[in-house]
Every structure is written in structure tokens, then in C-alpha cells.
């Protein structure tokens, strides 16, 4: 989780534990769902999943 430390924790001073938890949750949501991954041909996981569903639908129609 070096990215979490580098991108969130390093730049922020949290006044409360709740604020820290919220920022960590926001970062994890971004990282897990929206950030592009080279293992997915530089698509975000959401884009990859949408592409997968489109291909599966096309194969069912064919």
C-alpha cells in the first residue's frame, strides 16, 4: 500500500480518526474501481468489466 501512503497519507494532516478513515476509503474506492491498471490493458476495472460484458453479449447473439 505504498501508493496509499504516497498519494494520501503523505500530503494530509487528519484532525480526526473519522476524517482519516474517510480519506482512506475514498482512495481505496478510486484505486480499486477507477484507476487504470497495466494488467487490464490500461483500462480501469470498471471499464474492463463493461468491455467484458459487451463481448459476452456479442458472443451470445452470434
PDBQT receptor file of N, H, CA, C and O in Angstrom, charges set to zero:
ATOM      1  N   UNK A   1       0.815  -1.184   0.000  1.00  0.00    +0.000 N 
ATOM      2  CA  UNK A   1       0.000   0.000   0.000  1.00  0.00    +0.000 C 
ATOM      3  C   UNK A   1       0.861   1.251   0.000  1.00  0.00    +0.000 C 
ATOM      4  O   UNK A   1       0.501   2.259   0.607  1.00  0.00    +0.000 OA
ATOM      5  N   UNK A   2       1.990   1.185  -0.676  1.00  0.00    +0.000 N 
ATOM      6  H   UNK A   2       2.282   0.366  -1.169  1.00  0.00    +0.000 HD
ATOM      7  CA  UNK A   2       2.849   2.369  -0.754  1.00  0.00    +0.000 C 
ATOM      8  C   UNK A   2       2.129   3.504  -1.463  1.00  0.00    +0.000 C 
ATOM      9  O   UNK A   2       2.339   4.673  -1.138  1.00  0.00    +0.000 OA
ATOM     10  N   UNK A   3       1.279   3.168  -2.432  1.00  0.00    +0.000 N 
ATOM     11  H   UNK A   3       1.109   2.218  -2.696  1.00  0.00    +0.000 HD
ATOM     12  CA  UNK A   3       0.518   4.201  -3.135  1.00  0.00    +0.000 C 
ATOM     13  C   UNK A   3      -0.394   4.960  -2.203  1.00  0.00    +0.000 C 
ATOM     14  O   UNK A   3      -0.536   6.177  -2.325  1.00  0.00    +0.000 OA
ATOM     15  N   UNK A   4      -1.008   4.267  -1.284  1.00  0.00    +0.000 N 
ATOM     16  H   UNK A   4      -0.892   3.278  -1.185  1.00  0.00    +0.000 HD
ATOM     17  CA  UNK A   4      -1.873   4.916  -0.295  1.00  0.00    +0.000 C 
ATOM     18  C   UNK A   4      -1.071   5.920   0.520  1.00  0.00    +0.000 C 
ATOM     19  O   UNK A   4      -1.505   7.056   0.712  1.00  0.00    +0.000 OA
ATOM     20  N   UNK A   5       0.077   5.512   0.992  1.00  0.00    +0.000 N 
ATOM     21  H   UNK A   5       0.430   4.589   0.836  1.00  0.00    +0.000 HD
ATOM     22  CA  UNK A   5       0.909   6.417   1.782  1.00  0.00    +0.000 C 
ATOM     23  C   UNK A   5       1.385   7.596   0.943  1.00  0.00    +0.000 C 
ATOM     24  O   UNK A   5       1.330   8.742   1.390  1.00  0.00    +0.000 OA
ATOM     25  N   UNK A   6       1.847   7.321  -0.258  1.00  0.00    +0.000 N 
ATOM     26  H   UNK A   6       1.892   6.391  -0.621  1.00  0.00    +0.000 HD
ATOM     27  CA  UNK A   6       2.399   8.359  -1.128  1.00  0.00    +0.000 C 
ATOM     28  C   UNK A   6       1.328   9.332  -1.601  1.00  0.00    +0.000 C 
ATOM     29  O   UNK A   6       1.568  10.539  -1.642  1.00  0.00    +0.000 OA
ATOM     30  N   UNK A   7       0.144   8.823  -1.961  1.00  0.00    +0.000 N 
ATOM     31  H   UNK A   7      -0.050   7.843  -1.928  1.00  0.00    +0.000 HD
ATOM     32  CA  UNK A   7      -0.881   9.657  -2.566  1.00  0.00    +0.000 C 
ATOM     33  C   UNK A   7      -1.865  10.261  -1.577  1.00  0.00    +0.000 C 
ATOM     34  O   UNK A   7      -2.509  11.260  -1.898  1.00  0.00    +0.000 OA
ATOM     35  N   UNK A   8      -2.002   9.697  -0.401  1.00  0.00    +0.000 N 
ATOM     36  H   UNK A   8      -1.479   8.886  -0.141  1.00  0.00    +0.000 HD
ATOM     37  CA  UNK A   8      -2.995  10.200   0.551  1.00  0.00    +0.000 C 
ATOM     38  C   UNK A   8      -2.360  10.604   1.869  1.00  0.00    +0.000 C 
ATOM     39  O   UNK A   8      -2.478  11.755   2.288  1.00  0.00    +0.000 OA
ATOM     40  N   UNK A   9      -1.707   9.695   2.507  1.00  0.00    +0.000 N 
ATOM     41  H   UNK A   9      -1.611   8.760   2.166  1.00  0.00    +0.000 HD
ATOM     42  CA  UNK A   9      -1.218   9.922   3.866  1.00  0.00    +0.000 C 
ATOM     43  C   UNK A   9      -0.096  10.962   3.905  1.00  0.00    +0.000 C 
ATOM     44  O   UNK A   9      -0.014  11.751   4.846  1.00  0.00    +0.000 OA
ATOM     45  N   UNK A  10       0.752  10.963   2.904  1.00  0.00    +0.000 N 
ATOM     46  H   UNK A  10       0.686  10.322   2.140  1.00  0.00    +0.000 HD
ATOM     47  CA  UNK A  10       1.927  11.836   2.907  1.00  0.00    +0.000 C 
ATOM     48  C   UNK A  10       1.547  13.319   2.858  1.00  0.00    +0.000 C 
ATOM     49  O   UNK A  10       2.233  14.152   3.450  1.00  0.00    +0.000 OA
ATOM     50  N   UNK A  11       0.474  13.650   2.166  1.00  0.00    +0.000 N 
ATOM     51  H   UNK A  11      -0.083  12.973   1.684  1.00  0.00    +0.000 HD
ATOM     52  CA  UNK A  11       0.117  15.049   1.948  1.00  0.00    +0.000 C 
ATOM     53  C   UNK A  11      -0.908  15.583   2.940  1.00  0.00    +0.000 C 
ATOM     54  O   UNK A  11      -1.198  16.779   2.923  1.00  0.00    +0.000 OA
ATOM     55  N   UNK A  12      -1.458  14.752   3.789  1.00  0.00    +0.000 N 
ATOM     56  H   UNK A  12      -1.223  13.780   3.803  1.00  0.00    +0.000 HD
ATOM     57  CA  UNK A  12      -2.588  15.174   4.603  1.00  0.00    +0.000 C 
ATOM     58  C   UNK A  12      -2.269  15.122   6.099  1.00  0.00    +0.000 C 
ATOM     59  O   UNK A  12      -1.502  14.286   6.577  1.00  0.00    +0.000 OA
ATOM     60  N   UNK A  13      -2.886  16.038   6.793  1.00  0.00    +0.000 N 
ATOM     61  H   UNK A  13      -3.509  16.717   6.405  1.00  0.00    +0.000 HD
ATOM     62  CA  UNK A  13      -2.886  16.008   8.242  1.00  0.00    +0.000 C 
ATOM     63  C   UNK A  13      -4.337  15.820   8.655  1.00  0.00    +0.000 C 
ATOM     64  O   UNK A  13      -5.172  16.695   8.426  1.00  0.00    +0.000 OA
ATOM     65  N   UNK A  14      -4.632  14.692   9.257  1.00  0.00    +0.000 N 
ATOM     66  H   UNK A  14      -3.954  13.981   9.443  1.00  0.00    +0.000 HD
ATOM     67  CA  UNK A  14      -6.002  14.381   9.641  1.00  0.00    +0.000 C 
ATOM     68  C   UNK A  14      -6.265  14.871  11.050  1.00  0.00    +0.000 C 
ATOM     69  O   UNK A  14      -5.477  14.617  11.961  1.00  0.00    +0.000 OA
ATOM     70  N   UNK A  15      -7.360  15.567  11.225  1.00  0.00    +0.000 N 
ATOM     71  H   UNK A  15      -8.000  15.774  10.485  1.00  0.00    +0.000 HD
ATOM     72  CA  UNK A  15      -7.705  16.105  12.529  1.00  0.00    +0.000 C 
ATOM     73  C   UNK A  15      -8.428  15.084  13.402  1.00  0.00    +0.000 C 
ATOM     74  O   UNK A  15      -8.357  15.139  14.630  1.00  0.00    +0.000 OA
ATOM     75  N   UNK A  16      -9.133  14.142  12.744  1.00  0.00    +0.000 N 
ATOM     76  H   UNK A  16      -9.191  14.098  11.747  1.00  0.00    +0.000 HD
ATOM     77  CA  UNK A  16      -9.865  13.119  13.488  1.00  0.00    +0.000 C 
ATOM     78  C   UNK A  16      -9.651  11.762  12.833  1.00  0.00    +0.000 C 
ATOM     79  O   UNK A  16      -9.242  11.675  11.676  1.00  0.00    +0.000 OA
ATOM     80  N   UNK A  17      -9.929  10.720  13.577  1.00  0.00    +0.000 N 
ATOM     81  H   UNK A  17     -10.261  10.790  14.518  1.00  0.00    +0.000 HD
ATOM     82  CA  UNK A  17      -9.852   9.363  13.044  1.00  0.00    +0.000 C 
ATOM     83  C   UNK A  17     -10.896   9.178  11.944  1.00  0.00    +0.000 C 
ATOM     84  O   UNK A  17     -10.639   8.497  10.951  1.00  0.00    +0.000 OA
ATOM     85  N   UNK A  18     -12.063   9.778  12.118  1.00  0.00    +0.000 N 
ATOM     86  H   UNK A  18     -12.271  10.331  12.925  1.00  0.00    +0.000 HD
ATOM     87  CA  UNK A  18     -13.129   9.669  11.106  1.00  0.00    +0.000 C 
ATOM     88  C   UNK A  18     -12.690  10.276   9.788  1.00  0.00    +0.000 C 
ATOM     89  O   UNK A  18     -12.963   9.720   8.724  1.00  0.00    +0.000 OA
ATOM     90  N   UNK A  19     -12.018  11.405   9.850  1.00  0.00    +0.000 N 
ATOM     91  H   UNK A  19     -11.797  11.857  10.714  1.00  0.00    +0.000 HD
ATOM     92  CA  UNK A  19     -11.529  12.049   8.634  1.00  0.00    +0.000 C 
ATOM     93  C   UNK A  19     -10.493  11.157   7.949  1.00  0.00    +0.000 C 
ATOM     94  O   UNK A  19     -10.511  11.023   6.725  1.00  0.00    +0.000 OA
ATOM     95  N   UNK A  20      -9.612  10.560   8.703  1.00  0.00    +0.000 N 
ATOM     96  H   UNK A  20      -9.598  10.669   9.697  1.00  0.00    +0.000 HD
ATOM     97  CA  UNK A  20      -8.596   9.656   8.140  1.00  0.00    +0.000 C 
ATOM     98  C   UNK A  20      -9.263   8.454   7.483  1.00  0.00    +0.000 C 
ATOM     99  O   UNK A  20      -8.894   8.070   6.374  1.00  0.00    +0.000 OA
ATOM    100  N   UNK A  21     -10.230   7.865   8.150  1.00  0.00    +0.000 N 
ATOM    101  H   UNK A  21     -10.530   8.177   9.052  1.00  0.00    +0.000 HD
ATOM    102  CA  UNK A  21     -10.935   6.706   7.588  1.00  0.00    +0.000 C 
ATOM    103  C   UNK A  21     -11.643   7.064   6.288  1.00  0.00    +0.000 C 
ATOM    104  O   UNK A  21     -11.607   6.292   5.330  1.00  0.00    +0.000 OA
ATOM    105  N   UNK A  22     -12.283   8.225   6.246  1.00  0.00    +0.000 N 
ATOM    106  H   UNK A  22     -12.312   8.852   7.025  1.00  0.00    +0.000 HD
ATOM    107  CA  UNK A  22     -12.990   8.662   5.044  1.00  0.00    +0.000 C 
ATOM    108  C   UNK A  22     -12.031   8.843   3.880  1.00  0.00    +0.000 C 
ATOM    109  O   UNK A  22     -12.323   8.411   2.765  1.00  0.00    +0.000 OA
ATOM    110  N   UNK A  23     -10.894   9.474   4.122  1.00  0.00    +0.000 N 
ATOM    111  H   UNK A  23     -10.656   9.825   5.027  1.00  0.00    +0.000 HD
ATOM    112  CA  UNK A  23      -9.919   9.676   3.045  1.00  0.00    +0.000 C 
ATOM    113  C   UNK A  23      -9.339   8.355   2.559  1.00  0.00    +0.000 C 
ATOM    114  O   UNK A  23      -9.129   8.177   1.358  1.00  0.00    +0.000 OA
ATOM    115  N   UNK A  24      -9.078   7.434   3.468  1.00  0.00    +0.000 N 
ATOM    116  H   UNK A  24      -9.248   7.578   4.443  1.00  0.00    +0.000 HD
ATOM    117  CA  UNK A  24      -8.569   6.118   3.070  1.00  0.00    +0.000 C 
ATOM    118  C   UNK A  24      -9.624   5.383   2.253  1.00  0.00    +0.000 C 
ATOM    119  O   UNK A  24      -9.289   4.754   1.249  1.00  0.00    +0.000 OA
ATOM    120  N   UNK A  25     -10.882   5.446   2.658  1.00  0.00    +0.000 N 
ATOM    121  H   UNK A  25     -11.154   5.956   3.474  1.00  0.00    +0.000 HD
ATOM    122  CA  UNK A  25     -11.964   4.811   1.907  1.00  0.00    +0.000 C 
ATOM    123  C   UNK A  25     -12.067   5.413   0.507  1.00  0.00    +0.000 C 
ATOM    124  O   UNK A  25     -12.221   4.684  -0.472  1.00  0.00    +0.000 OA
ATOM    125  N   UNK A  26     -11.983   6.728   0.409  1.00  0.00    +0.000 N 
ATOM    126  H   UNK A  26     -11.857   7.321   1.204  1.00  0.00    +0.000 HD
ATOM    127  CA  UNK A  26     -12.042   7.387  -0.912  1.00  0.00    +0.000 C 
ATOM    128  C   UNK A  26     -10.910   6.925  -1.806  1.00  0.00    +0.000 C 
ATOM    129  O   UNK A  26     -11.120   6.643  -2.986  1.00  0.00    +0.000 OA
ATOM    130  N   UNK A  27      -9.703   6.845  -1.245  1.00  0.00    +0.000 N 
ATOM    131  H   UNK A  27      -9.533   7.074  -0.287  1.00  0.00    +0.000 HD
ATOM    132  CA  UNK A  27      -8.560   6.422  -2.043  1.00  0.00    +0.000 C 
ATOM    133  C   UNK A  27      -8.714   4.971  -2.489  1.00  0.00    +0.000 C 
ATOM    134  O   UNK A  27      -8.442   4.649  -3.645  1.00  0.00    +0.000 OA
ATOM    135  N   UNK A  28      -9.146   4.099  -1.591  1.00  0.00    +0.000 N 
ATOM    136  H   UNK A  28      -9.367   4.361  -0.651  1.00  0.00    +0.000 HD
ATOM    137  CA  UNK A  28      -9.326   2.691  -1.947  1.00  0.00    +0.000 C 
ATOM    138  C   UNK A  28     -10.397   2.516  -3.016  1.00  0.00    +0.000 C 
ATOM    139  O   UNK A  28     -10.255   1.680  -3.908  1.00  0.00    +0.000 OA
ATOM    140  N   UNK A  29     -11.464   3.299  -2.929  1.00  0.00    +0.000 N 
ATOM    141  H   UNK A  29     -11.579   3.978  -2.205  1.00  0.00    +0.000 HD
ATOM    142  CA  UNK A  29     -12.510   3.242  -3.942  1.00  0.00    +0.000 C 
ATOM    143  C   UNK A  29     -11.953   3.648  -5.291  1.00  0.00    +0.000 C 
ATOM    144  O   UNK A  29     -12.207   2.988  -6.299  1.00  0.00    +0.000 OA
ATOM    145  N   UNK A  30     -11.195   4.730  -5.313  1.00  0.00    +0.000 N 
ATOM    146  H   UNK A  30     -10.988   5.266  -4.494  1.00  0.00    +0.000 HD
ATOM    147  CA  UNK A  30     -10.574   5.184  -6.558  1.00  0.00    +0.000 C 
ATOM    148  C   UNK A  30      -9.610   4.132  -7.086  1.00  0.00    +0.000 C 
ATOM    149  O   UNK A  30      -9.673   3.766  -8.260  1.00  0.00    +0.000 OA
ATOM    150  N   UNK A  31      -8.728   3.646  -6.237  1.00  0.00    +0.000 N 
ATOM    151  H   UNK A  31      -8.677   3.943  -5.283  1.00  0.00    +0.000 HD
ATOM    152  CA  UNK A  31      -7.703   2.702  -6.663  1.00  0.00    +0.000 C 
ATOM    153  C   UNK A  31      -8.314   1.403  -7.169  1.00  0.00    +0.000 C 
ATOM    154  O   UNK A  31      -7.880   0.854  -8.182  1.00  0.00    +0.000 OA
ATOM    155  N   UNK A  32      -9.312   0.922  -6.465  1.00  0.00    +0.000 N 
ATOM    156  H   UNK A  32      -9.665   1.367  -5.642  1.00  0.00    +0.000 HD
ATOM    157  CA  UNK A  32      -9.892  -0.374  -6.808  1.00  0.00    +0.000 C 
ATOM    158  C   UNK A  32     -10.803  -0.327  -8.023  1.00  0.00    +0.000 C 
ATOM    159  O   UNK A  32     -10.871  -1.302  -8.771  1.00  0.00    +0.000 OA
ATOM    160  N   UNK A  33     -11.496   0.764  -8.238  1.00  0.00    +0.000 N 
ATOM    161  H   UNK A  33     -11.441   1.556  -7.631  1.00  0.00    +0.000 HD
ATOM    162  CA  UNK A  33     -12.511   0.786  -9.285  1.00  0.00    +0.000 C 
ATOM    163  C   UNK A  33     -12.168   1.663 -10.482  1.00  0.00    +0.000 C 
ATOM    164  O   UNK A  33     -12.578   1.356 -11.601  1.00  0.00    +0.000 OA
ATOM    165  N   UNK A  34     -11.437   2.729 -10.277  1.00  0.00    +0.000 N 
ATOM    166  H   UNK A  34     -11.103   2.979  -9.368  1.00  0.00    +0.000 HD
ATOM    167  CA  UNK A  34     -11.286   3.711 -11.354  1.00  0.00    +0.000 C 
ATOM    168  C   UNK A  34      -9.880   3.845 -11.913  1.00  0.00    +0.000 C 
ATOM    169  O   UNK A  34      -9.712   4.278 -13.053  1.00  0.00    +0.000 OA
ATOM    170  N   UNK A  35      -8.888   3.492 -11.153  1.00  0.00    +0.000 N 
ATOM    171  H   UNK A  35      -9.024   3.140 -10.227  1.00  0.00    +0.000 HD
ATOM    172  CA  UNK A  35      -7.515   3.681 -11.605  1.00  0.00    +0.000 C 
ATOM    173  C   UNK A  35      -7.179   2.689 -12.711  1.00  0.00    +0.000 C 
ATOM    174  O   UNK A  35      -7.546   1.516 -12.640  1.00  0.00    +0.000 OA
ATOM    175  N   UNK A  36      -6.497   3.158 -13.706  1.00  0.00    +0.000 N 
ATOM    176  H   UNK A  36      -6.199   4.110 -13.765  1.00  0.00    +0.000 HD
ATOM    177  CA  UNK A  36      -6.110   2.284 -14.824  1.00  0.00    +0.000 C 
ATOM    178  C   UNK A  36      -4.996   1.336 -14.384  1.00  0.00    +0.000 C 
ATOM    179  O   UNK A  36      -4.079   1.733 -13.665  1.00  0.00    +0.000 OA
ATOM    180  N   UNK A  37      -5.086   0.078 -14.824  1.00  0.00    +0.000 N 
ATOM    181  H   UNK A  37      -5.832  -0.244 -15.408  1.00  0.00    +0.000 HD
ATOM    182  CA  UNK A  37      -4.117  -0.945 -14.446  1.00  0.00    +0.000 C 
ATOM    183  C   UNK A  37      -3.471  -1.520 -15.693  1.00  0.00    +0.000 C 
ATOM    184  O   UNK A  37      -4.164  -1.850 -16.656  1.00  0.00    +0.000 OA
ATOM    185  N   UNK A  38      -2.165  -1.642 -15.686  1.00  0.00    +0.000 N 
ATOM    186  H   UNK A  38      -1.602  -1.374 -14.904  1.00  0.00    +0.000 HD
ATOM    187  CA  UNK A  38      -1.498  -2.192 -16.862  1.00  0.00    +0.000 C 
ATOM    188  C   UNK A  38      -1.880  -3.651 -17.096  1.00  0.00    +0.000 C 
ATOM    189  O   UNK A  38      -1.856  -4.106 -18.240  1.00  0.00    +0.000 OA
ATOM    190  N   UNK A  39      -2.226  -4.387 -16.062  1.00  0.00    +0.000 N 
ATOM    191  H   UNK A  39      -2.245  -4.017 -15.133  1.00  0.00    +0.000 HD
ATOM    192  CA  UNK A  39      -2.637  -5.783 -16.224  1.00  0.00    +0.000 C 
ATOM    193  C   UNK A  39      -3.978  -5.896 -16.956  1.00  0.00    +0.000 C 
ATOM    194  O   UNK A  39      -4.328  -6.971 -17.444  1.00  0.00    +0.000 OA
ATOM    195  N   UNK A  40      -4.722  -4.803 -17.035  1.00  0.00    +0.000 N 
ATOM    196  H   UNK A  40      -4.437  -3.929 -16.639  1.00  0.00    +0.000 HD
ATOM    197  CA  UNK A  40      -6.019  -4.785 -17.721  1.00  0.00    +0.000 C 
ATOM    198  C   UNK A  40      -5.931  -3.976 -19.006  1.00  0.00    +0.000 C 
ATOM    199  O   UNK A  40      -6.905  -3.346 -19.416  1.00  0.00    +0.000 OA
ATOM    200  N   UNK A  41      -4.769  -3.993 -19.639  1.00  0.00    +0.000 N 
ATOM    201  H   UNK A  41      -3.977  -4.505 -19.306  1.00  0.00    +0.000 HD
ATOM    202  CA  UNK A  41      -4.533  -3.230 -20.869  1.00  0.00    +0.000 C 
ATOM    203  C   UNK A  41      -4.800  -1.745 -20.661  1.00  0.00    +0.000 C 
ATOM    204  O   UNK A  41      -5.349  -1.077 -21.537  1.00  0.00    +0.000 OA
ATOM    205  N   UNK A  42      -4.415  -1.241 -19.519  1.00  0.00    +0.000 N 
ATOM    206  H   UNK A  42      -3.968  -1.783 -18.808  1.00  0.00    +0.000 HD
ATOM    207  CA  UNK A  42      -4.555   0.170 -19.144  1.00  0.00    +0.000 C 
ATOM    208  C   UNK A  42      -6.002   0.643 -19.135  1.00  0.00    +0.000 C 
ATOM    209  O   UNK A  42      -6.296   1.797 -19.446  1.00  0.00    +0.000 OA
ATOM    210  N   UNK A  43      -6.896  -0.267 -18.775  1.00  0.00    +0.000 N 
ATOM    211  H   UNK A  43      -6.657  -1.205 -18.523  1.00  0.00    +0.000 HD
ATOM    212  CA  UNK A  43      -8.290   0.091 -18.534  1.00  0.00    +0.000 C 
ATOM    213  C   UNK A  43      -8.508   0.113 -17.030  1.00  0.00    +0.000 C 
ATOM    214  O   UNK A  43      -7.788  -0.547 -16.280  1.00  0.00    +0.000 OA
ATOM    215  N   UNK A  44      -9.495   0.869 -16.599  1.00  0.00    +0.000 N 
ATOM    216  H   UNK A  44     -10.079   1.404 -17.208  1.00  0.00    +0.000 HD
ATOM    217  CA  UNK A  44      -9.869   0.795 -15.188  1.00  0.00    +0.000 C 
ATOM    218  C   UNK A  44     -10.638  -0.510 -14.994  1.00  0.00    +0.000 C 
ATOM    219  O   UNK A  44     -11.158  -1.055 -15.968  1.00  0.00    +0.000 OA
ATOM    220  N   UNK A  45     -10.723  -1.018 -13.791  1.00  0.00    +0.000 N 
ATOM    221  H   UNK A  45     -10.301  -0.575 -13.000  1.00  0.00    +0.000 HD
ATOM    222  CA  UNK A  45     -11.506  -2.236 -13.573  1.00  0.00    +0.000 C 
ATOM    223  C   UNK A  45     -12.959  -2.089 -14.036  1.00  0.00    +0.000 C 
ATOM    224  O   UNK A  45     -13.541  -3.043 -14.552  1.00  0.00    +0.000 OA
ATOM    225  N   UNK A  46     -13.546  -0.907 -13.858  1.00  0.00    +0.000 N 
ATOM    226  H   UNK A  46     -13.074  -0.132 -13.439  1.00  0.00    +0.000 HD
ATOM    227  CA  UNK A  46     -14.926  -0.703 -14.315  1.00  0.00    +0.000 C 
ATOM    228  C   UNK A  46     -15.003  -0.772 -15.840  1.00  0.00    +0.000 C 
ATOM    229  O   UNK A  46     -15.916  -1.393 -16.385  1.00  0.00    +0.000 OA
ATOM    230  N   UNK A  47     -14.047  -0.136 -16.535  1.00  0.00    +0.000 N 
ATOM    231  H   UNK A  47     -13.305   0.368 -16.092  1.00  0.00    +0.000 HD
ATOM    232  CA  UNK A  47     -14.035  -0.187 -17.998  1.00  0.00    +0.000 C 
ATOM    233  C   UNK A  47     -13.803  -1.611 -18.494  1.00  0.00    +0.000 C 
ATOM    234  O   UNK A  47     -14.432  -2.051 -19.455  1.00  0.00    +0.000 OA
ATOM    235  N   UNK A  48     -12.896  -2.326 -17.832  1.00  0.00    +0.000 N 
ATOM    236  H   UNK A  48     -12.385  -1.968 -17.051  1.00  0.00    +0.000 HD
ATOM    237  CA  UNK A  48     -12.602  -3.706 -18.207  1.00  0.00    +0.000 C 
ATOM    238  C   UNK A  48     -13.837  -4.585 -18.073  1.00  0.00    +0.000 C 
ATOM    239  O   UNK A  48     -14.135  -5.392 -18.954  1.00  0.00    +0.000 OA
ATOM    240  N   UNK A  49     -14.551  -4.421 -16.966  1.00  0.00    +0.000 N 
ATOM    241  H   UNK A  49     -14.309  -3.765 -16.251  1.00  0.00    +0.000 HD
ATOM    242  CA  UNK A  49     -15.761  -5.212 -16.741  1.00  0.00    +0.000 C 
ATOM    243  C   UNK A  49     -16.843  -4.878 -17.765  1.00  0.00    +0.000 C 
ATOM    244  O   UNK A  49     -17.520  -5.780 -18.261  1.00  0.00    +0.000 OA
ATOM    245  N   UNK A  50     -17.015  -3.608 -18.087  1.00  0.00    +0.000 N 
ATOM    246  H   UNK A  50     -16.466  -2.875 -17.684  1.00  0.00    +0.000 HD
ATOM    247  CA  UNK A  50     -18.002  -3.216 -19.099  1.00  0.00    +0.000 C 
ATOM    248  C   UNK A  50     -17.649  -3.813 -20.452  1.00  0.00    +0.000 C 
ATOM    249  O   UNK A  50     -18.517  -4.309 -21.169  1.00  0.00    +0.000 OA
ATOM    250  N   UNK A  51     -16.368  -3.761 -20.793  1.00  0.00    +0.000 N 
ATOM    251  H   UNK A  51     -15.662  -3.358 -20.210  1.00  0.00    +0.000 HD
ATOM    252  CA  UNK A  51     -15.919  -4.337 -22.060  1.00  0.00    +0.000 C 
ATOM    253  C   UNK A  51     -16.173  -5.851 -22.072  1.00  0.00    +0.000 C 
ATOM    254  O   UNK A  51     -16.610  -6.401 -23.083  1.00  0.00    +0.000 OA
ATOM    255  N   UNK A  52     -15.903  -6.504 -20.970  1.00  0.00    +0.000 N 
ATOM    256  H   UNK A  52     -15.548  -6.057 -20.149  1.00  0.00    +0.000 HD
ATOM    257  CA  UNK A  52     -16.127  -7.946 -20.862  1.00  0.00    +0.000 C 
ATOM    258  C   UNK A  52     -17.611  -8.286 -21.087  1.00  0.00    +0.000 C 
ATOM    259  O   UNK A  52     -17.934  -9.236 -21.800  1.00  0.00    +0.000 OA
ATOM    260  N   UNK A  53     -18.501  -7.503 -20.475  1.00  0.00    +0.000 N 
ATOM    261  H   UNK A  53     -18.238  -6.731 -19.897  1.00  0.00    +0.000 HD
ATOM    262  CA  UNK A  53     -19.935  -7.755 -20.636  1.00  0.00    +0.000 C 
ATOM    263  C   UNK A  53     -20.396  -7.519 -22.070  1.00  0.00    +0.000 C 
ATOM    264  O   UNK A  53     -21.230  -8.263 -22.587  1.00  0.00    +0.000 OA
ATOM    265  N   UNK A  54     -19.858  -6.490 -22.712  1.00  0.00    +0.000 N 
ATOM    266  H   UNK A  54     -19.181  -5.886 -22.292  1.00  0.00    +0.000 HD
ATOM    267  CA  UNK A  54     -20.218  -6.240 -24.123  1.00  0.00    +0.000 C 
ATOM    268  C   UNK A  54     -19.786  -7.403 -25.010  1.00  0.00    +0.000 C 
ATOM    269  O   UNK A  54     -20.538  -7.834 -25.884  1.00  0.00    +0.000 OA
ATOM    270  N   UNK A  55     -18.585  -7.906 -24.789  1.00  0.00    +0.000 N 
ATOM    271  H   UNK A  55     -17.973  -7.556 -24.080  1.00  0.00    +0.000 HD
ATOM    272  CA  UNK A  55     -18.082  -9.029 -25.590  1.00  0.00    +0.000 C 
ATOM    273  C   UNK A  55     -18.917 -10.274 -25.322  1.00  0.00    +0.000 C 
ATOM    274  O   UNK A  55     -19.250 -11.004 -26.256  1.00  0.00    +0.000 OA
ATOM    275  N   UNK A  56     -19.260 -10.528 -24.062  1.00  0.00    +0.000 N 
ATOM    276  H   UNK A  56     -18.989  -9.935 -23.303  1.00  0.00    +0.000 HD
ATOM    277  CA  UNK A  56     -20.073 -11.693 -23.723  1.00  0.00    +0.000 C 
ATOM    278  C   UNK A  56     -21.449 -11.597 -24.378  1.00  0.00    +0.000 C 
ATOM    279  O   UNK A  56     -21.968 -12.605 -24.858  1.00  0.00    +0.000 OA
ATOM    280  N   UNK A  57     -22.047 -10.415 -24.410  1.00  0.00    +0.000 N 
ATOM    281  H   UNK A  57     -21.626  -9.596 -24.020  1.00  0.00    +0.000 HD
ATOM    282  CA  UNK A  57     -23.352 -10.243 -25.055  1.00  0.00    +0.000 C 
ATOM    283  C   UNK A  57     -23.248 -10.486 -26.550  1.00  0.00    +0.000 C 
ATOM    284  O   UNK A  57     -24.132 -11.111 -27.137  1.00  0.00    +0.000 OA
ATOM    285  N   UNK A  58     -22.177 -10.001 -27.175  1.00  0.00    +0.000 N 
ATOM    286  H   UNK A  58     -21.459  -9.494 -26.698  1.00  0.00    +0.000 HD
ATOM    287  CA  UNK A  58     -21.985 -10.213 -28.612  1.00  0.00    +0.000 C 
ATOM    288  C   UNK A  58     -21.832 -11.694 -28.927  1.00  0.00    +0.000 C 
ATOM    289  O   UNK A  58     -22.344 -12.169 -29.940  1.00  0.00    +0.000 OA
ATOM    290  N   UNK A  59     -21.137 -12.420 -28.073  1.00  0.00    +0.000 N 
ATOM    291  H   UNK A  59     -20.721 -12.034 -27.249  1.00  0.00    +0.000 HD
ATOM    292  CA  UNK A  59     -20.951 -13.857 -28.286  1.00  0.00    +0.000 C 
ATOM    293  C   UNK A  59     -22.263 -14.613 -28.130  1.00  0.00    +0.000 C 
ATOM    294  O   UNK A  59     -22.492 -15.608 -28.819  1.00  0.00    +0.000 OA
ATOM    295  N   UNK A  60     -23.120 -14.153 -27.235  1.00  0.00    +0.000 N 
ATOM    296  H   UNK A  60     -22.934 -13.345 -26.675  1.00  0.00    +0.000 HD
ATOM    297  CA  UNK A  60     -24.433 -14.810 -27.066  1.00  0.00    +0.000 C 
ATOM    298  C   UNK A  60     -25.331 -14.575 -28.259  1.00  0.00    +0.000 C 
ATOM    299  O   UNK A  60     -26.107 -15.453 -28.636  1.00  0.00    +0.000 OA
ATOM    300  N   UNK A  61     -25.235 -13.404 -28.857  1.00  0.00    +0.000 N 
ATOM    301  H   UNK A  61     -24.604 -12.690 -28.551  1.00  0.00    +0.000 HD
ATOM    302  CA  UNK A  61     -26.071 -13.059 -30.007  1.00  0.00    +0.000 C 
ATOM    303  C   UNK A  61     -25.613 -13.828 -31.240  1.00  0.00    +0.000 C 
ATOM    304  O   UNK A  61     -26.436 -14.222 -32.067  1.00  0.00    +0.000 OA
ATOM    305  N   UNK A  62     -24.321 -14.042 -31.366  1.00  0.00    +0.000 N 
ATOM    306  H   UNK A  62     -23.653 -13.722 -30.694  1.00  0.00    +0.000 HD
ATOM    307  CA  UNK A  62     -23.774 -14.696 -32.561  1.00  0.00    +0.000 C 
ATOM    308  C   UNK A  62     -24.126 -16.146 -32.652  1.00  0.00    +0.000 C 
ATOM    309  O   UNK A  62     -23.731 -16.819 -33.605  1.00  0.00    +0.000 OA
TER     310      UNK A  62
